[in-house]
Amino acid sequence: MNQSSALQPPDRQRVDEQIAASIADAILDGAFPPGSTLPPERELAEHLGVNRTSLRQGLARLQQMGLIEARHGSGNVVRDPEALTHPAVVEALVRKLGPDFLAELLEIRAALGPLIGRLAALRSTPEDAESLRAALAAVGEADGSAARQAADLAYFRVLIHGTRNRALGLLYRWVEHAFGGREHELTGAYDDAAPVVADLRAITDAVLARDAEAAAAAVEDYLNASALRMVLSYKKTQAG
């Protein structure tokens, strides 16, 4: 693949992010394989139509993502993206690979569901119960899809806190963060408040009843249903 043709000039808005996205896409496309060196800054800036300052800011983002490594005397060396787990790298993979990869991420999310529900029912404290009720109420009171989506994420943070499993919390947070900049394309999954509130209420009731198996099933059911809505929202946004 021609390296230059793989690089797309960025939009003028949020230039450093667009630069990082353009180069990340080229890396994921294989234009710059692991171990290769990016072209010199002057050449990159000229091809992308940006100034050197903006380019360096974009390259700094790629370094933070772990996609490139600045080596003295060698320049910016490309790392293996498949070996990385930074949320921004996963977001780039979603952008490049589309709904199929998004569905794979959502499968992981759903697989964690039964464990989250079971442990929350077994380990949550009275204080956790009050927090969970409040989080559910916030979802019901959310004004609009974006606010409802944010309230849903907050609800799951409270639910996972009740599991008293820090490793589980880290795993779920990684999956949650992996959606990165896709929020605007997934928000349509929260247009209809009724199924969201009803399913989260079922989870809450099971956890408060300390019914581990019912809580496990309720979380799994909700995550599977919301995953389907997210994929449909993503496809609709891409088609539009």
N, C-alpha and C positions, 0 to 999 in steps of 0.2 A: 504494500500500500504506500502511495506517495505521502510522505510526512506532511508536506506543506498543504496539500489539498485536504488533509484530514482536519486541519485547524480552521475553524470558522471565526471570522471577525466578530467580536463581542458587541452587544448593544452598548449605548453610551451610559445607560442607567446601571448603577452598581457595577462599574467596569471591572473591579478586581474580582468580584464573584463570577462575572461572565468569562473573564480570562481563565480563571481556575476551572470553570465548567468546560470550556472549549478544550483546554489541554487535557483535562481528565477524560473527556470523551475520546480524544485521540489515543490516549494510553489504553483505555478499555477496548478500543477498536483494534489495537495491536500495531498502530503506527509507530509507537515507541515501546518496544518490548522491554521486559525487565532486564536491568543491567545496561541498557543503552543510555546515552546522554542526550538531553534535550539540546536543540540548536542554541547557539550563543544568544544572549539577551538582545543584542542589536538586531539580529535576524528575526527573532520571535516578535519583537516589538514592531518591526517593519511589516511583517506578514499580517499580524493581527490589527495593524493600524492604530496602535496605542503608544503612549509615551513610556519611557523606561521606568518612571516612578510607578505607574499603574501596573506595569508588567511585574515589577518586583513585589508589589503587594499581592498580585495573583499567585506568583510563585511561592510567596510566604504561606498562602492558604494551602497550597498543594503540599508544602512541607508539614504543616500542621495536620493535614489529613493522613500523612504518611505515604503519599503517592510518589514523592520524589525526595531525594536526600542530597543536600548540598555538600559536595566533597571538594576540599581544597585541591586545586590543580586539575580537577576533572570536570567541574561544572555541576549541573543538576542531573543526578543519576536517577533513573526510573526504578522504583521498587515493584515487587510483584503484588498487584492489587488483590489477588486471591488470598494472599496471606494476611491481609489487613482486616481489622474489624472496626475501624473508626466509623462513627455514624455517617459522616459526610461521604465516605467511600461507598457505603451501602446505598446512600441516597443517590449517588452518581450511578450505581448499578441499576437502581430502580428506573432512573431516567433513561438509561441506555437500553436496558433489557425489557422494560415495559411491564404490562400486567402479569405476565407469567412469573417474573421474579417477585413482584409484589405479592402474588398469591402464595409463593413459597415462604416469604416472610410471615404472612398471615397464618400459614400452617403451623409455624413454630409458635406463634402467639397463642393459637388455639390449643396446641399441645400442652402449654403451660397452664391452661385454664383449670383443669381438674385438680391439679396440685394446689393451685392458689386457693380455690374454693374449699378444698378439704382442710388445708392447714389453717385457713382463716376461721373456719367453723370450730376447729379443735383448740386453737390457741388465742383467739382474740379476747381482749379484756373488756370489762364494762365501759371503759373509756373509749376503746376502739369502737364499740357498738354505738356510742353516741356520735362519734365522728363519722361512722358509716351512714347513720340516719341523716346527718347534716349534709353529707356529700350527695346522698340520694335526693334530698330536697333541693339542693343546688342544681342538679340536673333537671328536675321538674320545673324549676323556676327560670331556667336559662331562656334568654330572649334571642331566638334565632339559632341557626345551624352551627355557626362558628362558636358561639358561647356554649352551646350544648356539647359540642365536641371537646372543648376545653374542660367542661365540667365532668365529662365522661372520663377523661384522662386523670383528672383529680380524684375521681371516685376510685379508680383502680389503684392509685397510689395509696389511698387510705386502706383499701382492701388488702393490698400486699403488705402494708405495714403490720396488719393484724396477723400475718402468717409467722412473724418473728423469724423469718428466714432471710438473712441479709443477702445470701448468694442468689436466692430466687429474685429478690428485689433488683439486684444488679442485672440479672439476665433479662428480666422483663423490661427494665429501663433501657437496655441496649436495643431491644426490639422496638420499643416505643420511639426512641430517638432515631432509629433507622429510617423512619418515614420522613425525617428531616423536612425539606421544603415541599413535600408532597401534600401538606395539610390542605392547601387550597383545592387540590384535586380530589381529596377524599371527603371534604366537608359535606358534599351532597348526601353522604350516607346518614347524616343527622337531620335531614330536612323534616322527616316525620318523627315527631317526638314520642308518639304512642308506643311503638315497639321498644324503643330505647328505655323509656321509663319503666315499662312493664317488666322487661327482662331484668333490669337492675333491681327492681323491687323484689323479684323472685330470688335473686342472689342474696339480697339483704335479709329477707325473711328466713332463708335457709341458714345463713350464718348466725343470725340472732337466735335461732332455734337450736343451734349447735348440732345441726344435722349434716354431718360431713359429706355423706354420699349425695344428698340433695343439693348441697352447695357446690360440690364438684360438677354435677350434671348441669346445674344452672349456669355456672360460669362458662363451661364448655359450649352450651347451647347458645349463650349470648355472643361469645367470641366468634363462633361459626357463622351466626346470622349477620353480625356486624361486618365480618370479613366479606361476605357475599355482597353486602350493600356497598362496601368500600371499593371492591373491584368493579362493580357496575358503575359507580360514580366516576372512577378513574377512566374507564373506557369511554363513558359519555363525554367527559371533559376532553379527552384526546380526540374524539371524533368531531367535537365542536370546534 
